Amino acid sequence: QAPVSSASPRPPTPCPGAPHVLARARLRAAMAAMDVRTSESMNGLRMSWNIWPCSQQDASRIVVPLGCLYTPLKNTESLQLVEYEPVLCKAAGCGAVLNPCCFVDFRLKSWTCPFCLQRNPFPPHYAEHITESNLPAELLPLCSTIEYILPQGGCTPPVFLLVLDIALIEEELEQAKDSLQQSLAVMPQNALVGFVTFGANCFVHELASGAMPHSFAFRGTKEYLAKQVSYQLGLGGQGGNTSHAASRRFLMPVAECEFMLNSLLDDLSRDMWPSVGRDRRPQRCTGAALSVALGLAEATYPNSSCHIALVVGGPCNVGPGMVVGEELAETIRSHLDLQKDKPNARYSKGAMKYYADLASRAVANGFAVDIFACSLDQVGLHEMKVLPDKTGGYMVMSDSFSMSVFKDSFRKMFDCDDQGYLNLGFNGKIEVFTSREFKCCGAVGGLSSLAKRSPAVAEQEIGEGGTCQWVVGSMDKNTTMAFYFDVTNTQANTMSDKHAFLQFQTSYLHSSGRKRLRITTLSHRYADPNTDLALGFDQEAAAVIMARYAVFKCENEDPHDVLRWIDRMLIRLVSKFADFRKDEASSFNLRQEFSIFPQFMYHLRRSNFLQTFGTSPDETAYYRTVILRENTMNSLVMIQPALLQYAFDDGPPQPVLLDTCSLKPDVILLMDDFFHVVIWRGEKIQAWYDQGYHEKEEYANFKSL
């Protein structure tokens, strides 16, 4: 049977929010009134619980951790940009910034910090003009998030060190070179770029050379510190004492070295020395190359806006950080090999320690390390994942450098805004301030602890804990961190009509060369004895917060223990908030605020984030790294893929169940799990497609579908 003609209604284009229409429809009116997405659009922040338990005992009963998902550089609505220094609380050990939650005494021209309750006088230029009808921007209720462009001295332009694997086969090397050349065309012209290649040995290329290109060779069998790199390159300084003039041989603005670097890439050939037989892997000194690149960055631009982008197509098998031997007969480790400590897994522990040491060097300078890995086999992401995890760098995994996953992702790193600035923040530091009744347990997601103690630090640690300040080498508009809190108040009756206050201070280097400080301040009310905590539950945020916690636990515990932990948490949550009669399954009724949370947990425990069956250690490392940095909606799609149904009579695409009952002969299904997009055609639709109806004018609606 042929499809109906174009007189039938044509399916419209997909709507962006369709994957979660079903979930949103089930939320109660109370949650809709709270409008968590409005709060997210204004502040880039979502809480698992929007009404807080008033005591430590009550907090232990709600099961799901009290936490938030914070996107520091989110494009928030009506973000106020101001170009002056913030007003700080002068109490010893505080440092909170003036915000809309402060109590202002207009008669005495002073303000009270909600975090330490210290009264502070306004600066003279504030006190002279401030009135109830004339408030500075940071006191306006709509400016709970405000960004300061600090007037102090500027910073260096962004630095990109490209580290290219030249032990690739010719076809792959050509594709990788092509992507690097395309990236040069879209980089800001003032950005500094350096070039390092590696095979059996590592080479740092001069970009200021004349007709004869120069490169400096480093042995691939040893690690290099900044002092050694500086000495061998003849930079004349030690550590961070190298002058920028001396470093211009190796790090130059794109505008000045684009032609030279393109010529280098055109002439670059595969590393053929030493020659190896068909039964041996090409030699790669990935670990040594990363230490050289880090040493060059440390020696020339310490504590600056720096990305070290590793483009690699095979495992390291030479020198420090090697993950496999040279013989092809020796297979690279699997999950089972790691669990049973088999001989081919003997390199992993040493490699992980080595890359963790490199990550510590990068963190100390605020650098980001990105890994772009393209290979049909594993390349060692399991051992190297600590680099992007600790520094906030990107990790991209694909089968080939010719695939759009790599090409588009690499190019996207250099996307610019309307003013020509990169959509990135560099060398960021995030500090959290809390009111006295609760403390911060830690954070999970592309950051590292700075071990700064304050009254806001809880005894319990989750993720990167024991601190109130973290460093993030690089952030974009989607980079999201999860923060976990613990209510420390022990007397429930003292919290009636009180509010909890929370402030995030994010300082970072903007690609315009200025330092910026973004302040987000929020308050949440504590529950009184008559308040139903369930009305403040955000299922989506809670699912992502639980997922990150579980992924973090998998790094240190047996994944099977983590699965049992999730099961216990879910049972406890449901038993507290569901209505049921014992031994009567038909009486079970789960409140609507929690109706979709169990299915998120169901899909989470079956996902590649927790299950390792059928995946390699590299794939597991990749999936876990990505979910720890993406925003709430992207993370939900990873946990529970979105399935959309396209049909002639349904109008807009409809979200349907992830079940075989959705497979119908006259529909098209599109599944998005963030990492893949899969299109399935029903039997009747496929038959029409095979007969070419989509190419006929009278069936334009079928073509559109």
C-alpha positions in Angstrom: 0.0 0.0 0.0 1.4 3.4 -1.0 1.6 6.3 1.4 -1.1 9.0 1.2 -0.3 12.0 -0.9 1.0 15.4 0.1 -2.6 16.5 1.0 -2.0 14.8 4.3 -0.6 16.9 7.2 3.2 17.2 7.1 5.1 16.4 10.3 6.7 19.5 11.7 10.3 19.7 12.9 11.2 18.2 16.2 10.7 20.4 19.3 13.7 20.7 21.5 12.0 19.7 24.8 10.2 16.7 23.4 12.3 14.0 25.1 11.1 15.1 28.5 7.5 16.1 27.8 6.2 13.0 29.5 8.3 13.6 32.6 7.3 17.2 32.9 3.6 16.4 32.5 3.7 14.2 35.6 5.1 16.9 37.9 2.7 18.2 40.4 1.3 21.8 40.3 3.3 22.6 43.4 6.6 21.8 41.6 5.5 23.7 38.5 4.8 26.8 40.7 8.3 26.5 42.2 9.6 26.6 38.6 13.0 25.1 38.9 13.8 25.8 35.3 13.3 29.5 35.8 15.8 29.4 38.6 18.2 27.4 36.4 17.9 30.0 33.6 18.6 32.8 36.0 21.4 31.3 38.0 22.5 28.1 36.3 21.7 26.1 39.4 19.3 23.3 40.3 18.8 21.7 43.7 17.8 18.1 44.4 15.6 19.5 47.3 14.2 23.0 47.1 12.8 22.8 50.6 15.5 21.9 53.1 15.3 19.6 56.1 15.8 21.6 59.3 18.0 19.2 61.2 20.7 16.6 60.6 18.4 13.8 61.6 15.7 15.0 59.1 18.4 15.2 56.4 19.4 11.6 56.9 15.8 10.5 56.4 15.3 12.0 52.9 17.8 9.5 51.5 18.7 11.4 48.3 21.7 13.7 49.0 21.0 17.4 49.5 23.0 18.9 46.6 23.0 21.1 43.6 24.1 21.1 40.0 25.9 24.4 39.2 26.8 25.6 35.7 29.2 28.5 36.4 29.4 30.0 32.9 25.8 29.4 31.8 24.3 32.0 29.5 21.8 33.2 32.1 18.9 35.5 31.4 19.6 39.2 32.0 23.1 38.6 33.4 24.4 41.9 34.8 28.0 42.7 33.8 29.7 45.4 36.0 33.2 46.7 35.7 34.4 47.4 39.3 35.6 45.6 42.3 33.0 43.6 44.4 32.3 44.7 48.0 33.5 42.0 50.4 32.5 41.1 54.0 35.4 42.1 56.2 34.9 39.5 58.9 38.0 37.3 59.4 37.7 34.1 57.4 34.5 35.1 55.5 35.0 37.1 52.2 31.4 36.7 51.0 30.3 39.3 48.4 27.5 41.8 48.8 24.3 40.2 47.4 20.5 40.6 47.4 20.2 38.3 50.5 22.0 40.8 52.7 20.1 42.9 55.3 20.7 46.6 54.5 20.4 49.3 57.1 19.8 52.5 55.1 20.0 54.7 58.1 23.4 53.5 59.3 24.6 52.8 55.7 25.7 49.3 56.5 24.9 45.7 55.5 24.8 42.4 57.4 26.5 39.4 55.8 24.0 36.4 55.8 26.8 33.9 56.2 28.8 35.2 59.2 26.2 37.8 60.5 29.0 40.5 60.5 27.8 44.1 60.0 29.9 45.9 57.4 29.8 49.7 56.5 29.3 50.5 52.9 32.3 52.1 51.0 31.9 55.9 50.9 30.9 56.0 47.2 28.1 53.4 48.0 27.0 55.2 51.2 26.7 58.5 49.5 24.0 57.4 47.0 22.3 54.3 48.3 18.6 54.5 49.2 15.7 52.1 49.1 14.8 53.3 45.6 18.4 53.6 44.4 20.2 50.3 44.9 23.5 49.1 43.3 23.2 46.2 40.9 24.4 43.6 43.3 21.5 44.3 45.7 18.7 44.0 43.1 16.6 40.9 43.6 16.9 40.0 39.9 20.7 40.1 40.1 21.2 36.9 42.2 23.8 36.2 39.6 26.2 39.0 38.7 29.5 39.1 36.9 32.3 41.5 37.8 34.9 42.4 35.1 37.8 43.1 37.5 39.8 46.3 36.7 43.1 44.9 37.8 45.8 44.1 35.2 45.0 41.9 32.2 46.2 38.4 31.5 47.9 36.7 28.6 46.0 35.5 25.5 44.9 31.8 25.5 47.6 29.3 24.9 47.0 26.1 22.9 49.7 23.4 22.8 48.9 20.9 20.1 50.4 17.4 20.8 50.1 15.2 17.7 50.7 11.4 17.4 52.7 10.8 14.2 52.8 7.0 14.6 49.5 6.8 12.8 48.9 5.1 9.5 49.1 7.5 6.6 45.3 7.9 6.0 44.6 8.7 9.7 47.6 11.1 10.0 46.3 13.1 6.9 42.8 13.4 8.5 44.3 14.5 11.8 46.5 17.1 10.1 43.5 18.4 8.2 41.6 19.0 11.4 44.5 20.8 13.0 44.8 23.1 9.9 41.1 23.8 10.0 41.3 24.7 13.7 44.0 27.3 12.9 41.6 29.1 10.6 39.0 29.5 13.4 41.3 30.2 16.3 41.4 33.9 17.6 44.3 35.6 15.8 45.9 36.6 19.1 45.8 33.1 20.6 49.3 31.6 21.2 49.9 28.2 19.6 52.7 25.6 20.0 53.3 22.3 18.2 54.7 19.0 19.6 54.8 15.7 17.8 55.7 12.3 19.0 56.3 8.7 17.9 59.3 6.8 19.3 60.6 10.2 20.5 59.1 13.6 21.1 59.8 16.7 19.0 59.1 20.4 19.9 58.9 22.4 16.7 60.1 26.0 16.3 57.5 28.2 14.8 59.7 31.2 14.2 62.1 29.4 11.9 63.0 30.7 8.5 63.4 28.6 5.4 64.7 25.6 7.3 62.3 24.3 10.0 63.9 23.4 13.4 62.7 20.9 16.0 64.2 19.8 19.3 64.2 16.1 20.1 63.4 14.6 23.5 64.1 10.9 24.3 60.8 9.0 24.6 61.9 6.8 27.5 61.9 9.5 30.4 59.8 12.1 32.1 60.8 15.8 31.8 60.2 18.6 34.2 59.9 22.3 33.4 63.5 23.0 34.3 64.8 20.2 32.0 62.6 21.3 29.1 63.6 25.0 29.5 67.3 24.1 29.5 67.1 21.8 26.5 65.1 24.3 24.5 67.6 27.1 25.4 65.0 29.3 26.9 67.4 30.6 29.5 65.0 30.4 32.5 64.0 27.8 35.1 60.4 27.0 36.0 58.3 30.1 35.3 61.3 32.5 34.9 61.4 32.3 31.1 60.8 35.6 29.3 57.9 35.7 26.8 60.4 37.0 24.2 62.5 33.8 24.5 59.4 31.6 24.3 58.3 33.2 21.0 60.3 30.6 19.1 57.9 27.9 20.2 54.6 29.7 21.2 53.5 32.4 18.7 50.2 34.2 17.9 48.2 32.4 15.3 48.3 35.6 13.1 52.1 35.3 12.9 52.7 31.6 12.7 49.7 30.2 10.7 51.6 29.9 7.4 54.6 28.3 9.1 52.5 25.8 11.0 50.5 24.9 8.0 53.7 24.3 6.1 55.0 22.1 8.9 51.8 20.1 8.8 51.8 19.7 5.0 55.4 18.3 5.2 54.8 16.2 8.2 55.1 12.4 7.6 54.6 9.3 9.6 57.3 8.4 12.1 59.0 5.5 10.5 61.9 5.1 12.9 62.7 2.6 14.3 61.1 0.3 11.8 59.0 -2.4 13.3 57.7 -5.7 11.9 54.1 -6.5 11.2 53.9 -8.3 14.6 54.8 -5.2 16.6 53.0 -2.0 17.5 54.3 1.4 16.3 56.3 3.0 19.1 54.5 5.8 20.9 55.9 7.8 23.8 52.6 9.5 24.8 53.6 9.9 28.5 56.9 11.6 27.7 55.3 13.9 25.1 52.7 15.1 27.6 55.5 15.8 30.2 57.4 17.8 27.6 54.3 19.8 26.6 53.5 20.4 30.3 57.1 21.4 30.9 57.1 23.9 28.0 53.8 25.5 29.3 55.1 25.6 32.9 58.4 27.2 31.7 56.8 29.9 29.5 53.2 30.7 30.7 52.6 29.3 34.2 49.2 30.0 35.8 47.8 31.2 32.5 45.0 30.3 30.1 46.4 27.1 28.6 45.0 24.1 26.9 47.2 21.1 26.1 45.4 19.1 23.4 46.6 15.6 22.9 45.6 14.0 19.5 46.4 10.3 19.8 45.6 7.2 17.7 47.1 4.3 19.6 48.4 3.1 23.0 51.6 4.3 24.7 54.1 1.5 24.6 57.4 3.4 25.2 58.7 5.1 28.3 56.7 6.4 31.2 52.9 6.0 31.1 53.0 2.9 28.8 49.9 0.7 29.0 50.9 -2.2 26.7 54.0 -3.9 25.3 55.3 -3.6 21.7 54.3 -7.2 20.7 50.9 -7.4 19.1 50.5 -10.9 20.6 50.1 -9.1 23.9 46.6 -7.8 24.0 45.8 -4.6 25.8 44.1 -5.0 29.2 40.3 -5.6 29.6 38.1 -5.2 32.6 38.6 -8.8 33.5 42.4 -8.6 33.2 42.4 -5.6 35.6 40.1 -7.5 38.1 42.3 -10.6 38.0 45.6 -8.7 37.8 46.7 -10.7 34.7 50.1 -10.1 33.2 48.9 -7.8 30.4 47.5 -5.5 33.1 50.9 -5.0 34.8 51.4 -1.6 33.3 48.1 0.0 34.5 48.9 0.9 38.1 52.2 2.5 37.2 50.7 4.4 34.3 47.8 5.7 36.4 50.2 7.0 39.0 52.3 8.7 36.3 49.4 10.4 34.7 48.1 11.4 38.1 51.4 13.1 38.8 51.1 15.0 35.4 47.6 16.0 36.4 48.9 17.5 39.6 51.4 19.5 37.7 48.7 20.8 35.4 46.3 21.6 38.3 49.1 23.5 40.1 49.2 25.9 37.1 45.5 25.9 36.2 46.1 24.2 32.8 43.5 22.0 31.0 44.5 18.8 29.3 42.3 17.6 26.5 42.4 14.1 24.9 41.1 13.4 21.4 41.5 9.6 20.9 40.6 7.9 17.6 41.3 4.3 17.2 39.5 1.0 16.6 41.4 -0.4 19.6 42.0 1.0 23.0 44.6 3.9 23.5 44.9 4.0 27.3 42.0 6.4 28.2 41.5 4.3 31.4 44.9 5.3 32.6 44.9 8.9 31.2 41.3 9.9 32.3 42.7 11.5 35.4 44.1 14.3 33.2 40.7 15.7 31.9 38.9 14.7 35.1 41.2 16.8 37.3 41.8 19.7 35.0 38.4 20.1 33.3 39.7 19.3 29.9 37.7 17.6 27.1 37.7 13.9 26.3 36.5 12.7 22.9 36.7 9.1 21.7 36.0 7.9 18.1 36.9 5.1 15.7 38.7 7.3 13.2 40.0 10.9 12.7 37.9 11.0 9.5 34.6 10.8 11.5 32.6 13.9 12.3 32.6 13.1 16.1 36.3 14.1 16.2 36.3 16.7 13.5 33.3 18.7 14.8 34.3 18.3 18.4 37.8 19.5 17.8 36.5 22.5 15.8 33.9 23.3 18.4 36.6 23.8 21.1 37.5 27.0 19.2 34.0 28.4 18.8 33.7 32.1 19.5 30.9 34.4 20.6 29.5 37.4 18.7 32.4 39.5 19.8 35.0 37.1 18.6 36.0 35.7 22.0 36.3 32.0 22.8 33.3 30.5 24.6 35.7 29.2 27.3 36.8 30.3 30.7 40.4 29.4 31.8 42.1 28.7 35.0 38.9 29.0 37.1 38.6 28.9 40.8 35.2 28.1 42.5 34.6 28.9 46.2 31.5 28.1 48.1 30.1 30.0 51.1 27.3 28.6 53.3 25.3 29.9 56.3 26.0 28.3 59.6 23.4 25.5 59.6 24.9 23.5 56.8 28.3 22.7 55.2 29.7 21.5 51.9 30.8 17.9 51.7 32.5 18.2 48.4 32.1 18.4 44.6 32.1 16.0 41.6 32.9 17.0 38.1 36.1 18.1 36.2 37.7 20.0 39.1 40.4 19.5 41.8 40.5 20.5 45.5 42.7 23.4 46.6 42.5 22.1 50.2 41.3 25.4 51.6 39.6 25.1 54.9 36.7 27.3 56.2 33.6 27.1 58.4 31.7 25.9 55.2 33.7 22.6 55.0 31.8 19.5 56.3 33.5 16.5 58.0 31.9 14.1 55.6 33.6 14.0 52.2 32.0 13.3 48.8 34.1 13.6 45.7 36.7 16.3 46.0 36.0 17.1 49.6 37.7 18.7 52.6 37.8 22.1 51.0 35.7 25.1 50.1 37.6 26.0 47.0 38.4 24.1 43.8 40.3 24.8 40.6 39.0 24.1 37.1 41.5 24.4 34.2 38.8 25.1 31.6 35.0 25.7 31.5 32.5 26.2 28.8 28.8 27.2 28.8 27.7 23.6 29.6 30.3 22.6 32.2 28.4 21.6 35.3 29.6 20.6 38.7 27.7 18.7 41.4 28.0 20.0 45.0 26.9 18.0 48.0 25.8 19.5 51.4 25.2 18.3 54.9 22.8 19.9 57.4 24.7 20.2 60.7 22.0 21.8 62.8 20.9 19.4 65.5 17.8 21.3 66.9 14.9 21.2 64.5 12.7 23.6 66.5 15.3 26.5 66.2 15.0 26.6 62.4 11.4 27.8 62.1 11.0 30.6 59.5 14.7 30.6 58.8 16.5 30.4 55.4 19.7 28.7 54.2 22.1 30.9 52.3 24.5 29.7 49.6 27.0 31.6 47.5 29.3 30.5 44.7 32.2 32.7 43.7 33.8 31.7 40.3 36.9 33.6 39.2 38.3 32.8 35.8 40.4 34.3 33.0 38.3 35.4 30.0 39.7 35.0 26.5 39.5 38.8 26.1 42.4 39.0 28.5 40.5 40.2 31.5 39.9 38.4 34.8 36.2 38.0 35.8 34.3 37.0 38.9 30.8 35.6 38.8 28.8 35.6 42.0 25.7 33.4 42.4 23.7 33.8 45.7 20.6 31.8 46.6 18.5 31.3 49.7 16.2 28.3 50.5 13.7 28.0 53.3 13.9 25.3 55.9 10.9 23.1 56.4 8.7 23.8 59.4 6.8 21.0 61.2 3.8 21.4 58.8 5.8 21.6 55.6 5.9 18.6 53.2 9.5 18.2 52.1 8.3 16.2 49.0 6.9 19.3 47.4 10.4 20.6 46.9 11.9 17.4 45.3 13.4 18.0 41.8 13.5 14.5 40.2 15.7 15.4 37.3 18.4 17.1 39.3 18.2 14.4 42.0 18.8 11.7 39.4 21.9 13.4 38.0 23.2 14.1 41.5 22.8 10.4 42.4 24.4 9.3 39.1 27.5 11.4 39.7 27.7 10.1 43.2 27.5 6.6 42.0 30.1 7.1 39.2 32.4 8.6 41.8 31.9 5.6 44.1 32.7 3.2 41.2 36.2 4.7 41.0 37.0 3.5 44.5 34.6 0.6 45.1 33.4 -2.5 43.4 30.7 -1.6 40.9 28.5 -4.4 42.2 28.6 -2.8 45.7 27.6 0.5 44.1 24.6 -1.2 42.4 23.4 -2.6 45.7 23.9 0.8 47.3 21.6 2.3 44.6 19.0 -0.4 45.2 19.0 0.2 49.0 18.8 4.0 48.5 15.8 3.6 46.2 14.0 1.2 48.5 14.5 3.6 51.4 13.2 6.5 49.4 10.1 4.7 48.1 9.3 3.3 51.6 9.4 6.8 53.0 7.4 8.7 50.3 5.1 6.0 48.9 1.7 5.0 50.2 1.1 1.2 50.5 -0.3 -1.5 52.7 2.1 -4.3 53.7 1.8 -7.4 51.5 -0.7 -5.8 49.1 1.1 -4.9 45.9 -2.1 -3.4 44.4 -2.2 -0.8 47.2 1.2 0.7 46.2 1.0 4.4 45.1 4.1 6.6 44.7 3.7 10.3 45.0 3.9 12.2 41.7 6.9 14.2 42.9 8.8 10.9 42.8 7.0 9.2 39.9 9.8 9.1 37.4 12.8 8.9 39.8 12.7 5.1 40.0 12.8 4.7 36.2 15.9 7.0 36.1 17.6 4.7 38.7 16.5 1.6 36.7 18.2 2.9 33.5 21.2 4.2 35.5 22.0 0.8 37.0 21.8 -0.8 33.6 24.0 1.9 31.9 27.6 1.8 30.8 28.4 4.3 33.6 28.0 1.5 36.2 28.0 -1.7 34.2 31.3 -2.8 32.6 30.1 -6.0 30.8 30.6 -5.7 27.1 32.7 -2.5 27.2 36.4 -1.9 27.3 38.1 0.1 30.1 38.6 3.0 27.7 34.9 3.1 26.8 34.0 3.0 30.5 36.4 5.9 31.2 35.0 7.9 28.4 31.4 7.5 29.4 32.1 8.3 33.0 34.2 11.4 32.2 31.5 12.8 30.0 28.6 12.4 32.4 30.6 14.1 35.1 30.8 17.4 33.2 27.6 17.8 31.2 24.5 19.8 32.2 21.3 18.4 33.7 19.3 17.7 30.5 22.2 16.2 28.6 23.0 13.9 31.6 19.3 12.8 31.8 19.4 11.8 28.1 22.6 9.8 28.9 20.9 8.0 31.8 17.5 7.4 30.1 17.7 7.8 26.3 15.0 9.8 24.5 12.8 7.9 22.1 10.7 10.0 19.7 8.0 8.6 17.4 7.4 10.3 14.0 4.1 9.4 12.2 1.7 10.9 9.7 -1.2 11.4 12.1 0.6 12.3 15.3 1.5 16.0 14.6 4.7 16.9 16.4 7.1 14.0 17.2 5.9 12.2 20.3 8.0 10.8 23.2 7.3 7.1 23.6 8.3 4.3 25.9 11.7 2.6 25.6 10.0 -0.7 25.0 9.4 -3.1 22.1 5.7 -2.0 22.2 6.8 1.2 20.5 8.0 -0.7 17.4 5.1 -0.2 14.9 5.1 -0.8 11.1 3.9 2.7 10.2 6.2 4.9 12.3 9.8 6.1 12.4 11.6 6.1 15.7 14.5 8.2 16.7 16.6 7.4 19.7 19.1 9.8 21.2 21.4 8.6 24.0 23.7 11.6 23.7 26.6 9.5 22.4 24.6 8.1 19.4 21.5 8.9 17.4 19.7 5.8 16.0 16.9 6.0 13.4 14.5 3.0 13.0 11.9 2.7 10.3 8.8 0.5 10.6 8.2 -2.3 8.1 5.7 -0.3 6.1 7.8 2.9 6.1 10.9 0.9 5.0 9.0 -0.7 2.2 7.8 2.8 0.9 11.4 4.0 1.3 12.8 1.1 -0.8 10.2 1.8 -3.5 11.4 5.4 -3.7 8.2 7.2 -2.7 10.3 9.9 -0.9 11.7 11.0 -4.2 8.3 11.6 -5.9 6.8 15.1 -5.8 3.3 14.0 -4.9 4.6 12.4 -1.7 6.5 15.4 -0.4 5.0 14.8 3.0 6.6 11.4 3.1 10.0 12.9 2.2 9.5 15.4 5.0 8.7 12.7 7.5 
